[in-house]
């Protein structure tokens, strides 16, 4: 493995560890606040929220990156599994622990999104598109880095990914505020 590949892998690994540390710290905090059962459920539901309602592969990256590095399975394919698991967590929470949605403001907003298909599911659709576009580009970057080809193309793809993620993030935040206004949901 070349020095460049080791540095790039280390950078990705640091990002993975950072996201994992945030999830674990949040999980510990929520378990201490709500108890073991509801704390674990709240952590999983928070993860499912970030999978389905943010236009970047932040929550899925916790699964996608290690799977790509260890097994070589493309991140875009493992993200499909991530979305299925997130959907099962959401469905299970609504079916078996609906009271959990009343414990945090984020969950109340999430429940409102889930129970109002039009127009609020557009948030999930925008997030899905953003996640899969960024992972498609991420897979291309990973392939180029592993083969250590064409530094200019790698840089161009990274900038493209950052640009797309930035635009999608601005769109979804703007759309959130429009939808909150249309539905009368108050935050804070």
ZITA-V793297 format. One record per run of one state. SS is the DSSP state (alpha for helix, beta for strand, coil for the rest). FROM is the first residue (numbers start at 0). LEN is the number of residues. If there is no record, write none. Layout:
# ZITA-V793297
{{SS,FROM,LEN} {SS,FROM,LEN}}
This chain:
# ZITA-V793297
{{coil,0,2} {alpha,2,32} {coil,34,1} {alpha,35,18} {coil,53,4} {alpha,57,14} {coil,71,3} {alpha,74,22} {coil,96,1} {alpha,97,5} {coil,102,2} {alpha,104,11} {coil,115,1} {alpha,116,31} {coil,147,3} {alpha,150,33} {coil,183,5}}
